[in-house]
Amino acid sequence: MRAWRERRRLSQMELALEADVSARHVSFIETGRARPSPEMILRLATQLDVPLRQRNRLLLAAGYAPAFEQYEFDAPEMEPVRRTIQSILDGHDPYPALVVDGTWELLASNRGMGLLIEGVSPELLEPPTNVYRLALHPDGIAPRIVNLGECRDHLLKRLERQFVLSGDPSLKSLLDEVTAYPGPALDGAHDPGTHAEDGSELAVPVRLRHNEGEELTFISTLATFGAAVEVTASELSIESFFPLDERTAEVVREYVAHLPPT
């Protein structure tokens, strides 16, 4: 509990005020002088924005049963979640979209994703496929990304933020691994199509080499389940790619139109 409080940069007094308990009680919990009830653990964890998986671990550490259900993504209980996700993927067709778990392992994608991963090493596509390795590995998409320095900087910072928020050691291992991949430093070059009229940046684009020198340009959005009370569902993210120009949209539509029926 102390580690989570320090990760959120709160004092014992600040946490106590937010959770409506005494600072002395928070101190006793952290030092082991008091055994908190499961309700107290969940109250403090809520104030600290602890992910559901880690809330279960806090409860187990205190000798209580987990409070949140957890199923594998392909379990029968997850059918409503899978159906919802498939609807989102199909609705975004023909443009690329994918679904990842909390450690960025690929769980599902639509037909348009094939255009983004053309030419990557088959080894990187073997399950479990990690999207960060797929994007930044020198045998992955990285050699085709025109603005690799900018995209790499954005992706590494996003992964670092996720590790800080979640405390998941597997994310730290992934961060260390992909940071060690060769890649250019951020060069400050930005696609002008991602700036507002006043020159402020709106989003980091992905500028992708296609065929013989043609560039495709995308921006992406990341969506999550906002009210998930099951561990796996709470960690899912859906990343959707949108074309930034008509030529990119045309190429994607033509690519998907020539795919065999599913």
Buried (B, 14 or more C-beta within 10 A) or exposed (E): BEEBBEBBEBEBEBBBBBBEBEBEBBBBBBEEEBEBEBEBBBBBBEBBEBBBBBBBBBBEEBEBEBBBEBBEBEEEEBEEBBEBBEEBBEEBBBBBBBBBBBBBBBBBBBBBBEBBBEEBEEEBEEEEBBBBBBBBBEBBBBEBBBBBBBBBBBBBEBBBEBBEBBBBEEBBEBBEBBEEBEBEEBEEEBBEEBEEEEEEEEBBBBBBBBEEEEBBBBBBEEBEBEEBEBBBBBBBBBBBBBBBBEBBBEBBBEBBEEEEEE
